[in-house]
Amino acid sequence: MDLTAPAIAEEERFDPPSKITTIATHLATQIKNGSHFIVFTGAGISTSTGIPDFRGPEGAWTKRAQGKQLAFKPNTTLQAIPSPTHMALVALQDRGLLQYVVSQNCDGLHRRSGIRPDRIAELHGNSNLEYCMACGKEYLRDFRAVARYEKSWADHRTGRKCAVPGCGGALRDSIVNFGEGLPGQAFADAERHARMADCCLVLGSSCRVTPANEIPEIVGAKGRGKKKAGLAICNLQSTPLDGAAALRVYARTDELMISIMQKLDIPIPRFVLRRRLVVEVVSQAADRHQVKVGGLDVDGTPVSFLKSVRLVGSRRAARTEPFVISTRETLGLGEDIKLELEFFGHYGEPDLVVRHEYTGGKEGRKVYLLEYDPMVREWRIGEEE
C-alpha cells in the first residue's frame, strides 16, 4: 500500500477538449450498449466541492510531505454540495445504466447525493456511518460519526450505544485506517461486480492504494486485447493501471461526466437533500399519547438528521434520540398533530412544521418524504405510499 506522496506533486495533465469529447463519445456508447457498467471513484470527484484530494498539488499527503498544515475543516464534508460527477452517477443509476459504484471516499457524498445503499461499496468507510459491534445494526448520521482514537487508532468506538431493544452494544465508526483490513462484504460485492462488468470507469483515483485498486484491475485484465472499453481511467496524474486501460484521459471528472451525459442526452439533476421522516402515534388512553419521530434510509437504516422535535404550542422539545413526545390531551379523529422539526443546518435548512393526522391508533405510522433544495432554501413535504 502506497500511503505517501512526494513534497513536489506529480504535474497534473490536461488533455485538449477534443480528446475529452472523443473519450466521452466512446464511453457513452459503451454505457448505452453494455451489459454491466461500474464506476470506481476516488478523492478527485470531490475536489470541486471543496474537499481536497491526497496526491495533488494541494493534496493532504502532499501538504504533509511539505510540512504544511492542510487548510481543511472536517465539517466541510457535511456542508459540501455533491459535484456534477456525483449527480451524473445518480442519474445513470436511476435509469438503470449504472449497476454499481465502488468508492474509496469517506466523505459520504455518494449516499447523500442519492446512490442507493445496495448499489455502492464504500471500501474505506463513511464518516457519517457507524454500526453496532454486537448486532451489526448500522446508523447513518448527519454529523461526523468518527471515533476520537484517544487510546489507539484501533479503537473505533464512538461512545454511542445501539438503540436496538435488548442490545445496547457499543457503536463503532466505519472508517478503515491505514493497515486495517477492508470490510469483507463490501469488498466481496465489489469483486463480484467487477467480474461481471464489461466496463469500469475510474474517476479521480490514483489507483495506488491496495487492495482497493484490485477492483479496476480485474476489469482491466478482462479487457486486454479487446475492442470494448473494458477499463477506462480519468485522472489528472498517472496511475499504475494506465497500461491496462483501453481508454485513458487526463481531465477533471466533472468535465468528462458532463460531456458523457450530453452524449447520452441525459440531464444532470440538481442536488436535492432527501429525507424520510417516520412519525408514529401510540395511544395509551383517550387523553394520553406518545408521538415517536425519527429518520430512515431507503433500506431501513436509521438516519439521524434532527436536532430536536417539538409539538407546536409546547415549550418543551425532545432533543435526544429516540425522539418521543408525550402529550396529555384528547385528540379527535382527523385532527392534525403539528410537529416542529429542527435540523443540523449544514445546508442552511430552516425549521419545518409537519402536520400528522391522528387516526385513533389505526395506521398511526406514516413516512413523510422531505425534500430540501439548498439553492432556494425551501422544503417540500410528500407522503410515501
ROGU-632792 format. One line per 3 residues: number of its first residue (from 1); their letters; for each residue x, y, z of C-alpha. Coordinates in pm, 1 decimal. Each point is the difference from the previous one (the first is absolute). Example, Ala and Ser with C-alpha at 12.3 -4.5 7.8 and 13.67 -1.06 7.14 Angstrom:
! ROGU-632792
1 = AS = 1230.0 -450.0 780.0  137.0 344.0 -66.0
! end
This chain:
! ROGU-632792
1 = MDL = 0.0 0.0 0.0  142.6 337.8 -104.2  -98.1 248.8 271.0
4 = TAP = 250.7 271.5 -82.7  36.9 286.4 -242.4  307.4 202.6 -102.8
7 = AIA = 36.1 358.3 116.4  -17.9 104.8 -363.4  -314.0 -154.6 -147.2
10 = EEE = 1.2 -156.7 -343.0  -108.1 260.3 -251.9  -365.3 -16.4 -92.3
13 = RFD = -71.8 -46.2 -367.5  -296.6 128.6 -198.1  -101.7 -154.1 -330.0
16 = PPS = -148.9 231.4 -264.5  -381.2 28.5 -13.6  -4.3 -191.5 -328.5
19 = KIT = 148.6 -309.9 163.8  -238.1 24.0 294.6  -290.7 13.5 -245.4
22 = TIA = 133.1 -304.1 -186.6  39.9 -201.9 320.8  -344.8 111.1 118.8
25 = THL = -152.6 -118.4 -329.1  160.1 -345.3 36.4  -112.0 -30.6 361.5
28 = ATQ = -354.1 117.6 -72.2  -30.8 -271.9 -265.0  137.3 -262.2 238.6
31 = IKN = -231.4 109.8 283.2  -303.5 -5.7 -226.4  76.5 -331.9 -170.5
34 = GSH = 190.6 -184.6 273.1  -139.9 -251.8 245.9  167.5 84.9 331.2
37 = FIV = 154.0 342.8 57.4  176.5 80.1 328.0  187.2 304.9 127.1
40 = FTG = 301.9 13.8 231.9  31.7 337.3 173.1  274.7 177.5 191.1
43 = AGI = 58.6 335.6 165.5  19.5 180.3 -334.6  -379.1 -2.3 -42.5
46 = STS = -41.1 215.6 312.0  266.9 267.1 -51.9  -249.2 228.5 -178.0
49 = TGI = -212.8 -6.8 317.3  285.6 139.9 209.6  128.7 -331.1 138.4
52 = PDF = 372.5 -49.9 -75.9  146.9 -310.7 -158.4  317.7 -174.2 121.7
55 = RGP = 276.6 10.8 -260.8  -89.3 312.1 -198.7  192.2 329.6 31.7
58 = EGA = -234.0 102.1 286.2  -57.7 -353.9 125.0  2.2 -114.0 362.4
61 = WTK = 303.8 -227.0 -34.2  185.3 251.2 -217.2  -44.6 267.4 266.8
64 = RAQ = 112.4 -244.2 266.6  318.0 -75.5 -197.5  61.0 375.5 -21.3
67 = GKQ = -43.5 36.1 374.5  -301.5 225.5 -51.2  -338.5 0.9 168.6
70 = LAF = -296.6 -89.7 -218.4  -250.8 286.3 -5.1  -302.9 -225.2 34.0
73 = KPN = -273.0 -29.3 260.9  -167.2 -341.1 50.8  -347.0 157.6 -15.9
76 = TTL = 72.5 88.3 -363.3  -111.1 -351.5 -92.7  -339.7 64.5 161.5
79 = QAI = -48.4 334.0 -172.4  127.3 -104.5 -343.2  -248.6 -4.7 -288.3
82 = PSP = 46.1 -319.8 -205.4  185.4 69.9 -324.4  -131.6 -39.9 -357.0
85 = THM = 184.9 -332.9 -2.5  -189.6 -120.9 307.5  -333.8 106.5 -146.3
88 = ALV = 74.9 -144.9 -344.7  59.4 -339.8 162.2  -335.5 28.2 179.0
91 = ALQ = -173.1 70.6 -331.8  168.3 -302.6 -163.0  -97.5 -218.7 297.2
94 = DRG = -362.2 112.7 -12.0  -20.6 -80.6 -372.5  146.0 -347.8 48.3
97 = LLQ = 322.9 81.6 -188.0  234.2 -12.8 300.8  -0.7 -330.3 184.5
100 = YVV = 244.1 70.5 282.5  233.1 254.2 161.1  319.6 -98.2 178.7
103 = SQN = 137.5 292.2 197.8  314.1 72.1 199.5  -153.1 321.2 135.7
106 = CDG = -107.4 49.7 361.5  -174.9 336.0 -49.7  -351.9 -147.4 -19.9
109 = LHR = -92.3 198.4 -313.6  -98.1 -304.2 -207.0  -268.3 -105.2 249.0
112 = RSG = -116.6 358.8 51.5  -22.8 62.9 -374.3  -240.3 -290.6 -50.2
115 = IRP = 206.6 -312.5 -69.9  -194.9 -285.2 154.7  167.1 -197.2 280.5
118 = DRI = -35.8 -323.2 -199.8  179.6 157.0 -297.0  324.6 102.1 171.4
121 = AEL = 297.5 -149.5 180.4  172.0 263.0 215.4  327.7 -185.7 38.7
124 = HGN = 162.5 245.8 238.1  -312.2 79.7 199.9  -228.3 299.4 38.1
127 = SNL = 63.3 276.3 253.9  -376.9 26.0 59.3  -62.8 -371.8 54.8
130 = EYC = 45.2 -199.6 319.5  -107.9 -349.6 94.0  -58.7 -218.0 302.8
133 = MAC = 283.5 -236.1 90.6  -247.6 -246.3 153.1  -290.7 -28.5 -245.2
136 = GKE = 136.1 174.8 -311.2  -278.4 262.6 -21.0  108.6 305.6 -201.1
139 = YLR = -76.8 364.6 76.8  37.6 282.4 -253.1  65.0 339.3 157.4
142 = DFR = -18.9 362.2 -107.8  316.3 58.4 200.4  348.7 -151.0 3.1
145 = AVA = -41.8 -339.6 163.5  373.7 -55.6 42.6  182.7 -119.9 311.9
148 = RYE = 247.2 230.7 170.9  269.8 -271.4 -1.3  119.6 124.9 338.0
151 = KSW = 135.4 -340.4 106.5  112.1 -139.5 -335.4  -77.6 6.0 -372.2
154 = ADH = -154.5 -345.0 46.4  -264.1 128.3 245.8  -291.0 90.2 -227.3
157 = RTG = -259.4 43.1 275.1  -196.4 322.2 -39.4  -139.6 8.8 354.0
160 = RKC = -361.0 -57.8 -109.8  -209.7 -310.9 60.0  -224.1 -210.0 -223.3
163 = AVP = -370.1 86.3 18.4  -121.6 -349.9 -90.5  -219.0 -126.7 290.2
166 = GCG = 195.1 -244.6 212.3  334.4 78.4 -164.5  165.3 322.5 115.9
169 = GAL = 330.4 -99.9 -156.3  284.1 246.5 -52.5  -12.5 186.7 -331.3
172 = RDS = 309.8 5.9 -217.1  89.7 227.5 -289.4  32.4 -150.9 -347.4
175 = IVN = 328.6 170.3 -93.6  281.9 -227.9 -118.0  329.2 134.3 133.9
178 = FGE = 336.8 -78.0 -157.5  104.9 -358.7 57.8  -352.9 -122.0 72.2
181 = GLP = -188.0 -246.5 -216.6  -282.6 107.3 -227.0  -359.1 -92.2 91.5
184 = GQA = -38.5 -355.8 -123.9  -352.0 18.4 -143.7  60.2 333.1 -175.4
187 = FAD = 319.4 -127.7 -162.9  -167.0 -326.9 -101.2  -288.6 193.4 -160.7
190 = AER = 246.4 225.9 -182.2  191.5 -301.6 -132.5  -321.8 -167.3 -113.5
193 = HAR = -109.1 304.4 -198.9  349.3 43.6 -146.1  -10.1 -356.6 -133.6
196 = MAD = -339.6 67.9 -160.5  98.8 339.1 -141.3  67.5 60.8 -365.8
199 = CCL = 104.8 357.1 78.9  153.3 162.0 308.6  54.2 375.2 2.8
202 = VLG = 256.4 124.1 252.3  -77.7 356.2 107.0  247.4 206.3 199.5
205 = SSC = 205.1 -282.7 150.8  376.5 -49.4 -6.1  -61.7 -379.1 15.3
208 = RVT = 297.5 -30.2 235.6  -171.2 -120.2 317.4  -26.8 -375.2 43.3
211 = PAN = -201.9 -214.1 12.4  -267.2 241.9 -129.3  182.1 43.8 -331.2
214 = EIP = -45.7 -370.9 -69.4  -360.4 77.6 -99.4  72.6 201.4 -319.1
217 = EIV = 295.6 -230.6 -65.4  -241.5 -294.2 -31.4  -188.1 177.7 -279.1
220 = GAK = 322.3 114.8 -165.2  129.2 -357.2 -14.6  -323.8 -119.2 -162.7
223 = GRG = 9.3 274.8 -262.7  357.0 -43.7 -122.7  9.2 -46.2 -376.2
226 = KKK = -371.0 70.1 -42.3  -157.4 289.6 -184.9  -260.9 67.6 267.7
229 = AGL = 73.1 266.5 259.4  91.2 -239.1 283.3  190.4 229.0 235.3
232 = AIC = -17.8 377.3 -47.4  189.9 244.5 222.9  -59.4 369.9 56.4
235 = NLQ = 256.4 159.7 229.7  233.0 300.5 -17.7  309.5 -198.4 100.5
238 = STP = 138.4 -334.8 -112.2  -115.9 -326.0 157.1  159.7 -347.9 17.1
241 = LDG = -293.5 -136.0 -201.8  40.0 233.4 -299.4  152.7 -281.4 -205.6
244 = AAA = -307.6 -216.2 55.3  -245.3 272.0 -102.4  -170.1 -15.7 -339.0
247 = LRV = -92.9 367.9 39.5  212.2 255.5 185.4  -76.1 370.1 39.9
250 = YAR = 164.3 270.8 208.6  -290.6 218.8 103.7  -203.9 117.6 294.8
253 = TDE = -274.0 -251.2 66.9  -276.5 262.5 -21.6  113.6 97.0 -350.2
256 = LMI = -6.8 -360.2 -122.2  -332.2 -89.7 163.9  -174.0 312.6 -130.3
259 = SIM = 114.0 -94.4 -349.9  -111.3 -364.1 41.9  -345.1 106.2 118.2
262 = QKL = -34.0 237.5 -296.3  80.6 -288.6 -235.3  -261.5 -214.3 174.2
265 = DIP = -248.0 289.8 -8.0  -61.9 -43.4 373.3  -21.3 315.8 213.5
268 = IPR = 205.1 12.4 319.8  -246.8 59.0 284.0  47.2 276.0 251.5
271 = FVL = 79.5 -119.8 350.6  -299.9 -22.2 230.9  40.5 -118.7 359.1
274 = RRR = -251.6 -280.9 55.8  -109.0 -122.9 342.1  -252.0 -267.3 105.4
277 = LVV = -176.4 98.5 322.0  -191.7 -261.2 199.2  -276.5 115.8 236.2
280 = EVV = -189.1 -243.6 221.1  -270.6 72.4 258.2  -55.5 -253.4 278.9
283 = SQA = -312.9 62.0 207.5  -14.8 -131.1 355.9  -334.0 166.5 76.0
286 = ADR = -235.5 254.8 -154.2  205.5 281.4 148.2  343.3 -163.3 19.1
289 = HQV = 214.1 -40.2 -309.5  362.8 -45.4 -97.8  131.7 146.8 -323.9
292 = KVG = 313.3 -173.0 -131.3  206.2 173.7 -268.0  312.2 -114.5 -187.4
295 = GLD = 172.7 -38.5 -334.3  53.1 -303.3 -223.8  201.9 -62.3 -314.6
298 = VDG = -153.5 -188.0 -293.8  136.4 -330.4 132.2  -130.6 51.4 353.5
301 = TPV = 328.2 130.1 144.8  -73.4 258.1 273.7  107.8 350.1 -102.6
304 = SFL = 72.1 280.0 246.6  -78.5 335.2 -160.7  -201.2 173.6 274.3
307 = KSV = 132.9 209.3 289.1  -336.5 30.2 172.7  -373.0 -65.4 -37.6
310 = RLV = -270.8 206.8 167.8  -378.7 -0.7 1.4  -112.9 337.0 -129.4
313 = GSR = -134.0 195.7 298.1  221.2 -182.5 248.6  303.4 153.9 164.8
316 = RAA = 182.9 -329.4 46.0  181.9 -174.4 -281.5  143.5 -349.8 -31.0
319 = RTE = 373.9 42.5 -62.4  133.9 -354.1 17.3  -69.5 -308.6 -208.0
322 = PFV = -228.7 -182.0 -4.8  -227.8 303.7 -19.8  -305.8 -82.8 212.3
325 = IST = -251.2 266.7 103.0  -278.1 -68.4 250.8  -319.6 201.5 -18.9
328 = RET = -299.9 4.5 234.8  -283.7 131.1 -211.3  -300.5 -149.7 -170.0
331 = LGL = 55.4 -34.9 -373.9  -286.8 -19.5 -244.4  9.4 -223.8 -306.5
334 = GED = 150.2 188.1 -290.6  150.4 264.7 225.6  349.5 118.4 -93.6
337 = IKL = 294.4 -49.7 230.8  240.8 279.3 -90.8  368.3 -81.3 40.8
340 = ELE = 274.1 261.5 -25.9  326.0 -151.9 -124.0  344.1 149.5 58.0
343 = FFG = 281.0 -120.2 -228.6  378.5 10.4 27.6  2.4 272.2 -264.7
346 = HYG = 306.9 -95.7 -201.1  -174.8 133.8 -309.3  -180.5 276.8 184.6
349 = EPD = -318.6 -206.1 41.6  -269.4 203.8 179.1  -229.1 -156.8 259.8
352 = LVV = -297.7 -182.2 -146.3  -351.4 -68.6 128.7  -148.3 -337.7 -96.8
355 = RHE = -370.1 -69.8 52.1  -75.4 -360.6 93.5  -364.0 -108.5 -7.0
358 = YTG = -119.5 -187.2 307.2  -176.6 -323.3 -100.2  -95.7 -132.0 342.0
361 = GKE = 277.1 -256.6 11.4  -81.5 -151.0 -340.7  281.5 27.8 -251.8
364 = GRK = 158.9 250.5 234.5  344.1 -41.6 -155.5  71.4 206.2 -308.9
367 = VYL = 310.7 75.2 -205.8  41.7 353.2 -130.6  235.1 87.2 -284.8
370 = LEY = 182.7 324.5 70.9  187.6 171.0 -283.0  221.2 303.1 55.2
373 = DPM = 148.3 203.0 -285.2  312.6 184.1 124.4  -19.8 240.8 -295.1
376 = VRE = -335.8 147.6 104.3  8.3 -113.0 366.6  -348.1 -143.6 -1.8
379 = WRI = -149.3 -326.5 121.7  -259.5 -210.7 -179.0  -204.7 -262.2 185.1
382 = GEE = -150.6 -312.7 -153.4  -124.5 -333.6 128.8  134.6 -343.7 -80.3
385 = E = -265.6 -231.2 -137.9
! end
